């Protein structure tokens, strides 16, 4: 057993140890307490100094910085101009409306603050229930197809989100009643585009609607004149400063004293069109009915004032409702009077007739020996009816619509002169009418003519044009040889009612006044009707266009359409046209008509011209002609 260690004290057992000596209190504890108090006083002094600095010296700068963080400049939409007819009747206009909305997060915060000030104001649920009930009371249960009953509104008000639109297109006065009572409900500007006549002239007017996602939000044109004249109609936006949600400048916080105007919006100008709403209505109805009656794929007609080139009416058989244009088909949206081209057929014979008279090649009573067919280059072209050699007057060539007689005259005129006259009549270029989507048509350049080209063009094949271009050709003859570019806009009208007349359309002399009168007189024979055994030979091709009491000058046309299967001319599908001057002895109006492949009866546009002319004489109280058109010999 080991012995006790040397040099180290022996450790006593725990049981015999004495209690540990007690430590003395004080000393370090009192030091810590003093230091802590000094630090606390220092912190309070620093906070006080900072508070004085912020409130006394930096208050204005910080307030401006806070304002800058929440204030946002937004655009004020400008009132859109209206579209009017020539008599001031509204064809399109905008009605001011409001969209009601709430910002739920802000609404809850403001309610919580109000609750602290007045614990008896009730719960938040009670608050939004009151709002929902008041909206139904003020607006009813539906607005513009949107439900506004209490339950629907309460469901929207209860959403936990940053922004909720309650209802759109609200009457501004009713919206003000709601927002005045409940400042948590915001009101946002809207504009509803109204087309009081529905589909009337919709192919011309087009459509526009409110675009909230536009920059700036505004009513934007989408079709027709609404888009072509959008800059003029739209005006210029103003600007205001509003409070917006932090991190989302698109959400305006509703409430008083949260908005101020910086610059007022400038209203858009209104467009006064050349259209007459009554004439447009009548023409549209007649074109639609006649297209259905004849079984045509489509139809269109134009009425132009011969003295000014103003378009009084332009109608297509297919139209659309601008308020619901999204459901319309492509064929309904197009204005085929200017966007579709066709081969005109015999109405183009006007160019040959006018040039031959202007150049002294023939006189109206000149007699031509006309065979049943004629060879041009490698082509043999015949008349629409079979006959042997005939002695036809130059008037008779066009009244009977002889292809052979027309080509005989064209060959005497020559290709260069004929090509020049096509250009003077405005073919191959846009009319610059102001109508959107207008096509220029096509006339082959002279240097590209083949040997047979000159066998096509004089009889209205191998070139194409729009209905407005075709009507413009006859306007030149009706206007004593001066072609005036047709137009659709008559004036610009400012918000204060001041008018700016559109400058007169450009003009070009095509033929002399005497030539124009001679051609008008010649083309009266197109509607000539001679009863008896010689009726066929001595009557024109447009007898149904005649109007008792009035001299009518015009021309029928039939042109083969292209068969897409073979790329050749079809033997069963045709363009049917008519152009007429009313009255021929004192021209007032020019009417152009096009039918796309009528399959029923009659397959002529002359009866439709008769109906249109009859309406025009009554609507505009046109005096009867002093004498009836004379009967002239067509075939000797």
Buried (B, 14 or more C-beta within 10 A) or exposed (E): EEEEEEEEEEEEEEEEEEEEEEEEEEEEEEEEEEEEEEEEEEEEEEEEEEEEEEEEEEEEEEEEEEEEEBBBEBBBBBBBBBBBBBEEBBBBBBEEBBBBBBBBBBBBEBBEEEBEEEEEEEEBEEBBBEBBBBBBEBBEEEBEEBBBBBEBBBEBBBEEEBBBBBBBBBBBEBBEBBBEEBBBBBBBBBBBBBBEBEBBBBBBBBBBBBEEEEEBBBBBBBBBBBBBBBEBBBBBBBBBBBBBBEEEBEBBBBBEEBBEEEEEBBBBBBBBBBBBBBBBBBBBEBBBBBBEBBEBBBBBBBBBBBBBBBBBBBBBBBBBBBBEBEEBEEBBBBBBBBBBBBBBBBBBBBBBBBBBBBBEBBBBEBBBEBBBBBEBEEBEBBBEEEBEEBEBBBBBBBBBBBBBBBBBBBBBBBBEBBBBBBBBBBBBEBBEBBBBBBBBBEBBEBEEBEEBBBBBBBBBBBBBBBBBBBBBBBBBBBBBBBBBBBBBBBBBBBBEEEEEEBEEBEEBBBBBEEBBBBBBBBBBBBBBEBEEEEEEBBBBBBBBBBBEEBBBBBBBBBBBBEEEEEEEBBEEBBBBBBBBBBBBBEBBBBBBBBBBBBEEEBBBBBBBBBBBBBBBBEEBEBEEBEEBBEEBBBBE
